[in-house]
Amino acid sequence: MKLVRFGVPGEERPGIVDPRGHIRDLSGHIADVARNTLSEATLRRLAELDIEALPVVPHGTRLGACVGQVGKMICVGLNYSDHAAESNMAVPTEPVLFMKATSAIVGPYDDVQIPPHAEKVDWEVELGVVIGREARYVTRERALEYVAGYCVVNDISERAYQLERGGQWDKGKGCDTFGPLGPWLVTRDEIPDPQALRLWLEVDGKRYQDGNTRTMIFDVATLVSYISQFMSLQPGDVISTGTPPGVGMGQKPAPIYLRAGQTMRLGIEGLGQQQQRVVAAIVPEGR
């Protein structure tokens, strides 16, 4: 199944994509694509619905992030060796983890805002893993049983905030709009091998990233198991699994960063595409 959330920000409703690509309204069956509705029992029930009998959502309706009420968004850094090399950083011997603020999460076609005084805003296409049930101290062999599905993530980063202003990476990762999710949450049964997915990203039509999840240093099962040793993973939590090479910071002979007016387009095989316009953030009056 391909599950979505549609409507104005903060009032999204659950939906499902039918075989012809139309969105159908699921709000008569679940409250949201979030938390306990991601359980295997609920997903099985949804899979048995007569999709054609569900109301059609008007074409052009805004899509929100494909998962709602995200408790935490855990990101994995330097999980492709060639990306570590272009970042001039050592290949990690254990997964590098950091958090992305959930207030950064937006829809797959929402604008990405460049914060005031930002200098080095960068792009990163990543495979997102959505947890379906509580995972605590799980083994690698059983780790994928805890996954509800997968989605596209654009892990937007402000490199000066991330690397030049002291402390951890979080301040360069958690700005508002820096976490587009979707368009779809594709359930696990449709993605038999998460380590065989092509992922790519373009800026203004120029392709910068073109990789495959098979080149991850730590695969999805390893990441779910590893993270569960340090914190419980709850239904609706999102793991962003790292980016392949081709980010702006790694361009030669000089880095290239996003500017207002540009457009990003990105996608992952089987998981759909995103597109975002880059705009300057508006500072509220009186601040």
N, C-alpha and C positions, 0 to 999 in steps of 0.2 A: 504494500500500500504506500501511497504518497499522501502524507498528511500535511495540511497547511493551516495557517491562521490568517484570517482576512478581516479587513475593516480599519477604522481610524485608530491611530495610536492610543493604546490604553483601553480600547474597547473591542479588541479582536475576538472573532468567533472561530470555532473549529471547522475545518473543512477537509474534504478528500478529493483527490483528482481522479476523474473517471477515465475510462480507456481512450476517450477522444480528446483528453486534455482539458475538459471543462471542470471547474471547481463546483463541488456539491456541498451544501450546508449540512454539517453534522451536529449542529447545536441542539437538535431534538434528541440526541443520543448521548452526548458528552458535553460537559461544561467548557472544556478547553483541551488543547493538546499540551498537557502538562502533568507533572507529578504522577499521581496514582492512576491517571488515565493511560499511562504508558505501560501498565502491567501486561503480562502475557495474556491474562484472561480477558481484559478489555480489548486488546488488539485482536484477539481471536473473534470476539463478538462483533467488532467493527468489520472484520473481513467477511463475515457472513451476511452483512446487510445487502439489500438490493440497492446498489448505488444509483441505478437509473430512476428509482422512485424518490430520491432525495431532491430537495429544491436546488435549482441551478443558481449559482452566484453570478451576478452581472459581470460581463467581460470588462476588464479594466479596473476592477475593485482592487484597492491596495492590498498587498500581502505584508503581513507583519513577520517578525521572527517566527520560524517554524516551531519553536518550543516556547511556551510561556512559563512564567513564574520560576525562572531558572534560579536554583539556590546558589550554585557556584559554577564558575567557568574556569576550568583549570587548563592552562596552556603548557605545551612542551616546547622548549627551545632547542635549536640546533639538532633537530632529529633527522636531518639529511646531511651526510658527510660533506657533500659538495657545497651546501649552504653554509656549513661551519667554516669551510675554507674561504668562501667569498666574504665572510664576516671577520676573517682573521682571528678565529677562535678555535681552540682545540676541540677535537671530536670528543664528546663526553663519554665517560665510562659507565655512567648511570644517567637516567633521564633527568634533564634540567626542567624544573617545574616553576611556574609562576602563576599568579592569579590575574584575571582580567575582570575589572569591575562589571557587575551585571548591569549597571546603568549605562554601559557602553553598547549594549545589545540593541540593534535596530533591525528593520526589515531588509530583505535582499535588494530592494530597489530604492531605498531611502537615500537621501543625500548624506555624504560623509563630510563632516565639518572640520576645517582646519582651525585649531584653537588660536586665539590671539597670541602673537609672538612665537608661534611654532615655526621652525626652520627646516625640519627634515622629516616630513610625513611620508611614510613608505607603505607599500602594499605587501600582502602575504596571503596567497591562496592556501587553504588548509582543509584537510578532512576533519569534520566534526563528528564525534561519537556521543550519542545521547544515551544516558543510562536509563534502564527500565525498572530495575529493582535494586534495593539496598545491597551494596557490595562492601563487605568488610573482610579483609585478609583472604581474598579469593586466590585460588591457584591460577596459573597461566592457562592450564588445560581447560578450566571451566569459565574463564573470564568472559568469553563472548556470550555466554548464557545470560549475562547481566546487561547486555546491550539491547536497547529498544530499536535503535536504528542509527542512520548516518545522515549528515547534511554537509553543505558547503559552508565554510567560514572564511571571511576576509579578516585576517588578524592585522588590522591597521596599526601602525606603530609610529610614534614620533621619536626618531633616533637620538636627537639631542637630549630630550627628556629621559630617554631610556639609558643612555650610555655616558652622558657628559655631565649629569647634574647630581651624581652621588646616589648611594643607596642601591636599592633593588630595581628591577626592570619595570615594576608595576606602573610607575608614574608615566612612562612612555607608552603604555598599553591600554590604559583604562579611560582615556578621554571619551566624552560623549560621542556617540556614533561610530566608535572604533571597533564595533563587533557585529557587522551584518551576519545574520544566520538565515539559511534557506536557499532557494525558495521552498523546498520540500523537506520534511522528515521522511526518509525512505526506510521502511521497516527492514529489519535484519534479514528476513527471508528473501528479500529481493537482491541482496548483496552477498552472494555466497562466499566471496573472498575479498575482504577489504584491502588486501595487499596486492591488488591487481587493478587499480583504478588510475586512469590518466587524469591529471589536473593541470590547469593552465590559467594564465591571467594576461590580459592586454590592457594597455593604457593608450587611449586615443587610437585604437586599431593596431598598435604595435605590440606584438607578442613578446613579453619579457620572461614569463615562466612557462615551462612546458615539461612536466615531470611525471613520475609515476610512484604510487605509494609502495611499490615493491622495493624501492631504494631507501625506505625508512631504516634508520639504525635500530630503533626499538619498535616492533610492530604493535598493532592495536591490542592484541591479547596481552602482550607484555606490559603495555602501559596501564591497562585497566587493573591488572594484578598488582603492579608496582605501586600505583597511586593508592590502591585500597589498603596497603600496608601502613600508610601514613595518615589517612583520613577516610572515613566512610564516604562512599559515593551513594548519593540519594537519587531516587527517580527524578528525571528532568535535569540533572546535572549534565554539563557539556564538557567534554575533553576536546581541545583543539590540538591536533597531533603533530604540528610542525609544518614547515614550508620547504619546498624544493628550491633550488637555486634560481636566481633571476630577480631578486629583490632590487629595489632602487639603490640601496646602500652598496651593493656589490657590482654596480655597473662600471665598466672601464671605457675610457681612461679616467672618468670621474663619476661620482655618484649622481643619480638623478632622483629628484624628489617631486612629490605631487604639488600641483598648483591649482588654485581655484579656476574653474572653467573646464578642467579635464574630466574625462569619463573613464572609469574602470569597467571592464567586463571580464568575468571569470567563471569557471565551471569545473565540475568533476564528472567523469563518466558515470552515467546512471543516476546522478544526484541533481541535475539541473544546472541552471546558470543564474548568476547575479549580474546586476549592472548598477553602478552608483555614479552620480555626478558629484564632483568635488566642489565645495563651496566654502567661503569664509564664514566662520562662526560669528553670530551677532551677539555682542556683549549687551546684556540687559541694561537699560537706563538706570542710573542711580547707584551702580555698583562701583 
